Amino acid sequence: MKIAVIGTGYVGLVTGTCFAESGNDVICVDNNQEKLAKLKAGIVPIYEPGLETLFDRNISEERLTFTDNLAEAVDFAEVIFLALPTPPQEDGSADLKYVLGVSHEIGKLIKEYKVIVTKSTVPVGTGDKVEATIADNAQVDFDVVSNPEFLKEGFAVQDFMKPERIVVGANTERAEKAIKKLYSPFVRSGNPIIFMDRRSAEVTKYAANSFLATKISFMNEIANLCEVVGANVDNVRRGIGTDSRIGQRFLFPGVGYGGSCFPKDVSALYKTSQEHAYEFRILDAVMRVNDIQKGILVDKIISHFGEDLSGIRLAIWGLAFKPNTDDIREAPSLVIIKRLQEMGAKITAFDPEAIPSVKAYTDLEMDYVDNQYEALPGADALIIVTEWNEFRTPNFDKIKVKLKTPLIFDGRNVYDLDEMENRGFDYYSIGRKTVRAAQTISK
């Protein structure tokens, strides 16, 4: 099939590349000339494991192309995907100006039947707005479909090529038939394409992410309770995670969720409920818990050093909001670093992928290094914020020698308590006892 993808951000680029990989001809549209130049030169502007291989192959086989010409893409495509940003506004609602702006232009451009698919995460009722906006100018039949994405950063290619399910909100059989044909190669193993009405599909996306965010905030609350009562959250997590009704995923406590989806989607769903005079109490609590949790590691640092951190240098491992991505949107690391710097601390940071993003999109001033161990010399403590694989089994002897004192604040519970004690570290984690095995020096 012939496909156009409008927007080459994270979702758009993965969507376009993976559709091309299944044999479709795909043209991707973007008006950012700098990004467009990189794409045309064969440069992938985001870090996502497995994407570059597919990207290179489909460019070389001429199934994947890029343009800034919307009219060309609309004329070319049978199915047009809107993968445009929907950033949160000040009140928490999703900003639809990009989605509706492009819809307005599509209405003026279509000359024959098209299926227009909202891939962007949008509030309930957006499909109706897109349809009305296109209809204001269109002189031909068209259908608007909701097809929310469920891509995990770090596993997006795998999620797209082998989806657990595909959710499609379509209001006509003609649109259903087109989308079923497009996605049939991806569900050969029997995973379902779930067809429903458009509004239900729009709510499904928000409901999924909000539920997962709720699990994270709930587990962080359990972790905080464990510390107060003297329990170990690792044991609790294993005890409840083996219950098939609960499951083992999203039960790892830490310093809160971040990224491009959970914070924005929870906020947008909460705002939608307010607009319909419904008080969504659980989501209100989820957001408040997450805001507090981002400061939990800072509180532990204060308990050790005091509130005046002038003269203290801290090494930070991990800046991305999660491993296997360079995404720093709503990353807990940024909140933690800002608070520590406000109290006078000096920061040396390492992340395998996210340092360029921090430099480009924040005004945080700190020292950056190219190797995790280079962050340690002269540091009074090591702080772990993102659980990259290379942090899981480090050279503890090297850490101990390079740090001024053998002290670790672990926001992801990466290390075993007994091992930390045996190795002579002072070790603070989340929802577990504090190990005080070293000769520490408080400020």
MARNUFI-494370 format. One line per field, with one value per residue (C-alpha): residue number from 1; x, y, z; residue in three letters. Coordinates in nm, 3 decimals, decimal comma. Layout:
marse [NUM; ...]
X [X; ...]
Y [Y; ...]
Z [Z; ...]
firo [ala; ...]
***
This chain:
marse [1; 2; 3; 4; 5; 6; 7; 8; 9; 10; 11; 12; 13; 14; 15; 16; 17; 18; 19; 20; 21; 22; 23; 24; 25; 26; 27; 28; 29; 30; 31; 32; 33; 34; 35; 36; 37; 38; 39; 40; 41; 42; 43; 44; 45; 46; 47; 48; 49; 50; 51; 52; 53; 54; 55; 56; 57; 58; 59; 60; 61; 62; 63; 64; 65; 66; 67; 68; 69; 70; 71; 72; 73; 74; 75; 76; 77; 78; 79; 80; 81; 82; 83; 84; 85; 86; 87; 88; 89; 90; 91; 92; 93; 94; 95; 96; 97; 98; 99; 100; 101; 102; 103; 104; 105; 106; 107; 108; 109; 110; 111; 112; 113; 114; 115; 116; 117; 118; 119; 120; 121; 122; 123; 124; 125; 126; 127; 128; 129; 130; 131; 132; 133; 134; 135; 136; 137; 138; 139; 140; 141; 142; 143; 144; 145; 146; 147; 148; 149; 150; 151; 152; 153; 154; 155; 156; 157; 158; 159; 160; 161; 162; 163; 164; 165; 166; 167; 168; 169; 170; 171; 172; 173; 174; 175; 176; 177; 178; 179; 180; 181; 182; 183; 184; 185; 186; 187; 188; 189; 190; 191; 192; 193; 194; 195; 196; 197; 198; 199; 200; 201; 202; 203; 204; 205; 206; 207; 208; 209; 210; 211; 212; 213; 214; 215; 216; 217; 218; 219; 220; 221; 222; 223; 224; 225; 226; 227; 228; 229; 230; 231; 232; 233; 234; 235; 236; 237; 238; 239; 240; 241; 242; 243; 244; 245; 246; 247; 248; 249; 250; 251; 252; 253; 254; 255; 256; 257; 258; 259; 260; 261; 262; 263; 264; 265; 266; 267; 268; 269; 270; 271; 272; 273; 274; 275; 276; 277; 278; 279; 280; 281; 282; 283; 284; 285; 286; 287; 288; 289; 290; 291; 292; 293; 294; 295; 296; 297; 298; 299; 300; 301; 302; 303; 304; 305; 306; 307; 308; 309; 310; 311; 312; 313; 314; 315; 316; 317; 318; 319; 320; 321; 322; 323; 324; 325; 326; 327; 328; 329; 330; 331; 332; 333; 334; 335; 336; 337; 338; 339; 340; 341; 342; 343; 344; 345; 346; 347; 348; 349; 350; 351; 352; 353; 354; 355; 356; 357; 358; 359; 360; 361; 362; 363; 364; 365; 366; 367; 368; 369; 370; 371; 372; 373; 374; 375; 376; 377; 378; 379; 380; 381; 382; 383; 384; 385; 386; 387; 388; 389; 390; 391; 392; 393; 394; 395; 396; 397; 398; 399; 400; 401; 402; 403; 404; 405; 406; 407; 408; 409; 410; 411; 412; 413; 414; 415; 416; 417; 418; 419; 420; 421; 422; 423; 424; 425; 426; 427; 428; 429; 430; 431; 432; 433; 434; 435; 436; 437; 438; 439; 440; 441; 442; 443]
X [0,000; 0,097; 0,129; 0,203; 0,318; 0,289; 0,544; 0,880; 0,907; 0,949; 0,614; 0,612; 0,961; 0,909; 0,568; 0,694; 1,004; 0,819; 0,545; 0,816; 0,983; 0,665; 0,679; 0,473; 0,582; 0,606; 0,660; 0,723; 0,654; 0,819; 0,864; 1,174; 1,441; 1,733; 1,573; 1,464; 1,820; 1,945; 1,676; 1,748; 2,118; 2,039; 2,085; 1,839; 1,779; 1,664; 1,814; 1,598; 1,750; 1,695; 1,556; 1,869; 1,902; 1,547; 1,581; 1,895; 1,755; 1,430; 1,595; 1,837; 1,547; 1,357; 1,051; 1,105; 1,139; 1,114; 0,973; 0,841; 0,577; 0,242; 0,053; 0,286; 0,235; -0,144; -0,168; 0,061; -0,101; -0,402; -0,369; -0,242; -0,113; -0,106; 0,188; 0,210; 0,301; 0,024; 0,221; 0,059; -0,073; -0,040; -0,370; -0,268; -0,483; -0,337; -0,258; -0,421; -0,302; -0,063; -0,314; -0,596; -0,367; -0,253; -0,613; -0,719; -0,455; -0,544; -0,905; -0,791; -0,560; -0,745; -0,882; -1,005; -1,102; -0,842; -0,823; -0,679; -0,547; -0,474; -0,166; -0,096; -0,220; -0,528; -0,818; -1,155; -1,350; -1,044; -1,144; -1,470; -1,276; -1,036; -1,328; -1,510; -1,191; -1,120; -1,486; -1,480; -1,275; -1,292; -1,497; -1,453; -1,530; -1,282; -1,270; -1,100; -0,968; -0,817; -0,520; -0,335; 0,023; 0,146; 0,519; 0,763; 1,074; 1,368; 1,142; 0,943; 1,051; 0,974; 0,638; 0,541; 0,655; 0,507; 0,224; 0,030; -0,280; -0,375; -0,656; -0,855; -1,141; -1,327; -1,682; -1,721; -1,662; -1,462; -1,210; -1,195; -1,117; -0,828; -0,669; -0,712; -0,530; -0,249; -0,192; -0,252; 0,123; 0,186; -0,069; 0,001; 0,068; -0,290; -0,268; -0,586; -0,682; -0,950; -1,202; -1,422; -1,575; -1,338; -1,406; -1,347; -1,012; -0,909; -0,995; -0,819; -0,480; -0,513; -0,661; -0,369; -0,096; -0,283; -0,331; 0,041; 0,129; -0,109; 0,075; 0,404; 0,277; 0,107; 0,429; 0,626; 0,381; 0,425; 0,804; 0,783; 0,562; 0,810; 1,084; 0,866; 0,759; 1,089; 0,980; 1,166; 0,984; 1,169; 1,000; 0,662; 0,701; 0,774; 0,491; 0,226; 0,377; 0,328; -0,047; -0,174; -0,438; -0,163; 0,136; 0,504; 0,549; 0,553; 0,601; 0,959; 0,979; 1,200; 1,213; 0,892; 0,785; 0,877; 0,903; 0,687; 0,376; 0,285; 0,302; 0,129; -0,136; -0,231; -0,261; -0,467; -0,709; -0,750; -0,819; -1,075; -1,255; -1,264; -1,406; -1,691; -1,746; -1,610; -1,361; -1,103; -0,965; -0,724; -0,544; -0,515; -0,340; -0,120; 0,015; 0,072; 0,253; 0,477; 0,571; 0,668; 0,856; 1,089; 1,228; 1,260; 1,629; 1,704; 1,549; 1,784; 2,083; 1,974; 1,936; 2,300; 2,472; 2,230; 2,052; 2,366; 2,542; 2,798; 3,135; 2,973; 3,030; 2,792; 2,833; 2,515; 2,471; 2,170; 1,992; 1,735; 1,394; 1,449; 1,718; 1,760; 1,649; 1,791; 1,455; 1,473; 1,117; 0,985; 1,294; 1,329; 1,702; 1,634; 1,426; 1,687; 1,980; 1,804; 1,720; 2,071; 2,224; 1,990; 2,138; 2,492; 2,600; 2,832; 2,732; 2,929; 2,699; 2,718; 2,455; 2,524; 2,285; 2,109; 2,389; 2,335; 1,964; 2,034; 2,278; 2,036; 1,709; 1,793; 1,988; 2,143; 2,513; 2,722; 3,023; 2,970; 3,198; 3,225; 3,261; 3,069; 3,384; 3,511; 3,225; 3,355; 3,692; 3,643; 3,276; 3,137; 2,873; 2,734; 2,366; 2,197; 1,889; 1,849; 1,904; 2,110; 2,242; 2,604; 2,531; 2,399; 2,727; 2,995; 3,346; 3,269; 3,635; 3,693; 3,389; 3,515; 3,865; 3,751; 3,482; 3,593; 3,371; 3,205; 2,852; 2,575; 2,221; 2,032; 1,703; 1,633; 1,729; 1,990; 2,213; 2,173; 2,170; 2,391; 2,649; 2,664; 2,714; 2,983; 3,165; 3,167; 2,935; 2,688; 2,388; 2,052; 1,779; 1,400; 1,171; 1,455; 1,672; 1,969; 2,303; 2,558; 2,868; 3,126; 3,302; 3,100; 3,164; 2,857; 2,895]
Y [0,000; 0,364; 0,542; 0,895; 0,969; 1,334; 1,407; 1,234; 1,245; 0,932; 0,776; 0,894; 0,774; 0,430; 0,399; 0,496; 0,279; -0,030; 0,003; 0,026; -0,282; -0,480; -0,387; -0,068; 0,248; 0,519; 0,891; 1,083; 1,456; 1,710; 2,088; 2,092; 2,145; 2,052; 1,720; 1,661; 1,709; 1,448; 1,199; 1,240; 1,191; 0,861; 0,988; 0,869; 1,168; 0,960; 0,670; 0,359; 0,009; -0,169; 0,133; 0,232; -0,108; -0,097; 0,270; 0,214; -0,091; 0,072; 0,391; 0,190; -0,011; 0,315; 0,218; 0,499; 0,862; 1,204; 1,538; 1,872; 1,875; 1,788; 1,804; 1,549; 1,312; 1,350; 1,281; 0,978; 0,799; 0,575; 0,603; 0,916; 0,890; 1,197; 1,149; 1,506; 1,638; 1,705; 1,883; 1,955; 2,305; 2,497; 2,355; 1,995; 1,956; 1,836; 2,105; 2,003; 2,293; 2,077; 1,798; 2,033; 2,260; 1,973; 1,843; 2,181; 2,158; 1,798; 1,904; 2,144; 1,889; 1,557; 1,482; 1,126; 0,897; 0,873; 0,719; 0,969; 0,803; 0,984; 0,810; 1,095; 1,055; 1,275; 1,342; 1,180; 1,359; 1,461; 1,234; 1,426; 1,754; 1,622; 1,499; 1,833; 2,028; 1,823; 1,837; 2,217; 2,207; 1,854; 1,785; 1,407; 1,121; 1,035; 0,851; 0,944; 0,658; 0,649; 0,411; 0,482; 0,366; 0,149; 0,173; 0,142; 0,353; 0,116; -0,157; 0,042; -0,151; -0,483; -0,351; -0,231; -0,536; -0,784; -0,600; -0,756; -0,593; -0,322; -0,089; 0,074; 0,318; 0,328; 0,437; 0,275; -0,070; 0,085; 0,230; -0,095; -0,290; -0,058; -0,069; -0,447; -0,491; -0,262; -0,436; -0,798; -0,875; -0,773; -1,008; -1,335; -1,504; -1,438; -1,129; -0,929; -0,620; -0,480; -0,267; -0,025; 0,319; 0,616; 0,764; 0,433; 0,396; 0,745; 0,665; 0,326; 0,487; 0,720; 0,447; 0,210; 0,461; 0,599; 0,250; 0,174; 0,507; 0,419; 0,090; 0,277; 0,538; 0,271; 0,071; 0,382; 0,444; 0,082; 0,131; 0,443; 0,256; -0,033; 0,201; 0,336; -0,004; -0,188; -0,410; -0,482; -0,372; -0,633; -0,908; -0,736; -0,692; -1,061; -1,153; -0,963; -0,987; -1,363; -1,307; -1,342; -1,078; -0,823; -0,930; -0,855; -0,556; -0,193; -0,295; -0,173; 0,128; 0,423; 0,798; 0,833; 0,797; 1,037; 1,039; 1,161; 0,954; 0,886; 1,241; 1,396; 1,129; 1,111; 1,489; 1,499; 1,229; 1,410; 1,734; 1,560; 1,434; 1,787; 1,922; 1,674; 1,760; 1,427; 1,419; 1,152; 1,114; 0,830; 1,020; 1,325; 1,108; 0,940; 1,276; 1,407; 1,091; 1,105; 1,468; 1,384; 1,069; 1,263; 1,428; 1,114; 1,063; 1,428; 1,383; 1,092; 1,299; 1,579; 1,332; 1,232; 1,562; 1,825; 2,094; 2,295; 2,106; 2,372; 2,204; 1,868; 1,705; 1,431; 1,185; 1,096; 0,787; 0,816; 1,117; 0,962; 0,893; 0,519; 0,293; 0,242; 0,592; 0,943; 1,090; 1,330; 1,458; 1,475; 1,280; 1,255; 1,323; 1,683; 1,750; 1,584; 1,774; 2,108; 2,065; 1,951; 2,246; 2,487; 2,360; 2,421; 2,078; 2,038; 1,764; 1,537; 1,331; 1,035; 0,876; 0,647; 0,835; 1,134; 1,387; 1,561; 1,595; 1,750; 1,995; 2,085; 2,112; 2,226; 2,510; 2,286; 2,353; 2,058; 1,854; 1,570; 1,271; 1,002; 0,705; 0,614; 0,582; 0,924; 1,078; 0,942; 1,107; 1,378; 1,293; 1,258; 1,010; 0,827; 0,873; 0,623; 0,760; 0,545; 0,168; 0,124; -0,232; -0,122; 0,009; -0,325; -0,511; -0,243; -0,273; -0,195; -0,189; 0,083; 0,277; 0,255; 0,372; 0,665; 0,805; 1,021; 0,804; 0,471; 0,611; 0,532; 0,669; 0,427; 0,551; 0,224; -0,047; -0,185; -0,347; -0,618; -0,499; -0,778; -0,723; -0,352; -0,425; -0,684; -0,447; -0,172; 0,083; 0,315; 0,248; 0,424; 0,276; 0,291; 0,094; -0,101; -0,059; 0,175; -0,003; 0,176; -0,033; 0,234; 0,502; 0,791; 1,157; 1,378; 1,742]
Z [0,000; -0,037; 0,296; 0,408; 0,762; 0,863; 1,133; 1,181; 1,557; 1,763; 1,669; 1,309; 1,224; 1,380; 1,213; 0,868; 0,887; 1,007; 0,745; 0,480; 0,625; 0,557; 0,187; 0,170; -0,008; 0,257; 0,229; 0,552; 0,579; 0,807; 0,791; 1,011; 0,748; 0,972; 1,065; 0,706; 0,582; 0,829; 0,731; 0,362; 0,438; 0,610; 0,966; 1,232; 1,465; 1,764; 1,955; 1,935; 1,927; 1,596; 1,413; 1,224; 1,054; 0,919; 0,831; 0,623; 0,446; 0,342; 0,222; 0,010; -0,135; -0,200; 0,000; 0,250; 0,141; 0,303; 0,194; 0,317; 0,044; 0,205; -0,125; -0,281; 0,012; 0,013; -0,361; -0,324; -0,031; 0,016; 0,394; 0,570; 0,926; 1,151; 1,386; 1,506; 1,852; 2,103; 2,377; 2,713; 2,761; 3,086; 3,216; 3,135; 2,825; 2,495; 2,237; 1,908; 1,694; 1,489; 1,433; 1,337; 1,134; 0,913; 0,894; 0,758; 0,484; 0,399; 0,346; 0,075; -0,087; -0,114; -0,461; -0,403; -0,116; 0,161; 0,505; 0,754; 1,069; 1,395; 1,533; 1,772; 2,127; 2,134; 2,374; 2,323; 2,053; 1,851; 1,562; 1,534; 1,524; 1,260; 1,051; 1,075; 0,996; 0,683; 0,577; 0,581; 0,260; 0,119; -0,194; -0,185; 0,053; 0,327; 0,659; 0,984; 1,197; 1,546; 1,571; 1,897; 1,936; 2,223; 2,165; 2,454; 2,406; 2,380; 2,236; 1,979; 1,671; 1,836; 1,961; 1,614; 1,422; 1,673; 1,850; 2,137; 1,988; 1,742; 1,844; 1,564; 1,603; 1,272; 1,198; 0,852; 0,704; 0,422; 0,664; 0,865; 0,548; 0,455; 0,802; 0,829; 0,498; 0,612; 0,945; 0,844; 0,800; 1,161; 1,322; 1,144; 1,480; 1,585; 1,801; 1,754; 1,563; 1,790; 1,604; 1,795; 1,763; 1,737; 2,080; 2,255; 2,077; 2,189; 2,551; 2,529; 2,473; 2,771; 2,988; 2,918; 3,002; 3,301; 3,444; 3,409; 3,569; 3,852; 3,911; 3,930; 4,175; 4,387; 4,408; 4,500; 4,784; 4,898; 4,887; 5,101; 5,350; 5,358; 5,471; 5,752; 5,885; 5,828; 5,538; 5,213; 4,899; 4,689; 4,888; 4,865; 4,491; 4,441; 4,672; 4,477; 4,128; 4,112; 4,145; 3,788; 3,854; 3,925; 3,714; 3,759; 3,529; 3,643; 4,006; 4,043; 4,275; 4,195; 4,156; 3,958; 3,598; 3,318; 2,941; 2,657; 2,737; 3,098; 3,241; 2,940; 2,902; 3,269; 3,278; 2,958; 3,076; 3,407; 3,220; 3,000; 3,309; 3,449; 3,125; 3,163; 3,531; 3,650; 3,937; 3,856; 4,209; 4,138; 3,863; 4,084; 4,345; 4,082; 3,965; 4,317; 4,424; 4,117; 4,179; 4,536; 4,435; 4,207; 4,518; 4,731; 4,648; 4,722; 5,066; 5,133; 5,023; 5,256; 5,543; 5,490; 5,411; 5,541; 5,338; 5,257; 4,978; 4,893; 4,858; 4,781; 4,442; 4,330; 4,043; 3,856; 3,642; 3,413; 3,263; 3,027; 3,178; 3,120; 2,967; 2,591; 2,493; 2,473; 2,574; 2,870; 2,861; 3,219; 3,330; 3,710; 3,669; 3,569; 3,880; 4,103; 3,950; 3,969; 4,337; 4,425; 4,242; 4,419; 4,746; 4,620; 4,492; 4,196; 3,950; 3,720; 3,497; 3,262; 3,039; 2,741; 2,509; 2,668; 2,724; 2,386; 2,466; 2,806; 2,651; 2,371; 2,560; 2,915; 3,073; 3,340; 3,386; 3,500; 3,403; 3,154; 3,102; 2,835; 3,070; 3,383; 3,595; 3,486; 3,682; 4,014; 4,097; 4,357; 4,410; 4,760; 4,643; 4,341; 4,248; 4,016; 3,841; 3,527; 3,531; 3,215; 3,181; 3,211; 3,561; 3,688; 3,738; 3,765; 3,904; 4,267; 4,362; 4,105; 4,234; 4,591; 4,502; 4,289; 4,520; 4,814; 5,034; 4,945; 4,931; 4,680; 4,647; 4,422; 4,279; 4,094; 4,347; 4,109; 4,373; 4,635; 4,996; 5,129; 4,857; 4,932; 5,300; 5,234; 5,000; 5,261; 5,102; 5,261; 5,041; 5,021; 4,800; 4,766; 4,999; 5,161; 5,468; 5,447; 5,455; 5,671; 5,630; 5,549; 5,749; 5,612; 5,663; 5,680; 5,590]
firo [met; lys; ile; ala; val; ile; gly; thr; gly; tyr; val; gly; leu; val; thr; gly; thr; cys; phe; ala; glu; ser; gly; asn; asp; val; ile; cys; val; asp; asn; asn; gln; glu; lys; leu; ala; lys; leu; lys; ala; gly; ile; val; pro; ile; tyr; glu; pro; gly; leu; glu; thr; leu; phe; asp; arg; asn; ile; ser; glu; glu; arg; leu; thr; phe; thr; asp; asn; leu; ala; glu; ala; val; asp; phe; ala; glu; val; ile; phe; leu; ala; leu; pro; thr; pro; pro; gln; glu; asp; gly; ser; ala; asp; leu; lys; tyr; val; leu; gly; val; ser; his; glu; ile; gly; lys; leu; ile; lys; glu; tyr; lys; val; ile; val; thr; lys; ser; thr; val; pro; val; gly; thr; gly; asp; lys; val; glu; ala; thr; ile; ala; asp; asn; ala; gln; val; asp; phe; asp; val; val; ser; asn; pro; glu; phe; leu; lys; glu; gly; phe; ala; val; gln; asp; phe; met; lys; pro; glu; arg; ile; val; val; gly; ala; asn; thr; glu; arg; ala; glu; lys; ala; ile; lys; lys; leu; tyr; ser; pro; phe; val; arg; ser; gly; asn; pro; ile; ile; phe; met; asp; arg; arg; ser; ala; glu; val; thr; lys; tyr; ala; ala; asn; ser; phe; leu; ala; thr; lys; ile; ser; phe; met; asn; glu; ile; ala; asn; leu; cys; glu; val; val; gly; ala; asn; val; asp; asn; val; arg; arg; gly; ile; gly; thr; asp; ser; arg; ile; gly; gln; arg; phe; leu; phe; pro; gly; val; gly; tyr; gly; gly; ser; cys; phe; pro; lys; asp; val; ser; ala; leu; tyr; lys; thr; ser; gln; glu; his; ala; tyr; glu; phe; arg; ile; leu; asp; ala; val; met; arg; val; asn; asp; ile; gln; lys; gly; ile; leu; val; asp; lys; ile; ile; ser; his; phe; gly; glu; asp; leu; ser; gly; ile; arg; leu; ala; ile; trp; gly; leu; ala; phe; lys; pro; asn; thr; asp; asp; ile; arg; glu; ala; pro; ser; leu; val; ile; ile; lys; arg; leu; gln; glu; met; gly; ala; lys; ile; thr; ala; phe; asp; pro; glu; ala; ile; pro; ser; val; lys; ala; tyr; thr; asp; leu; glu; met; asp; tyr; val; asp; asn; gln; tyr; glu; ala; leu; pro; gly; ala; asp; ala; leu; ile; ile; val; thr; glu; trp; asn; glu; phe; arg; thr; pro; asn; phe; asp; lys; ile; lys; val; lys; leu; lys; thr; pro; leu; ile; phe; asp; gly; arg; asn; val; tyr; asp; leu; asp; glu; met; glu; asn; arg; gly; phe; asp; tyr; tyr; ser; ile; gly; arg; lys; thr; val; arg; ala; ala; gln; thr; ile; ser; lys]
***
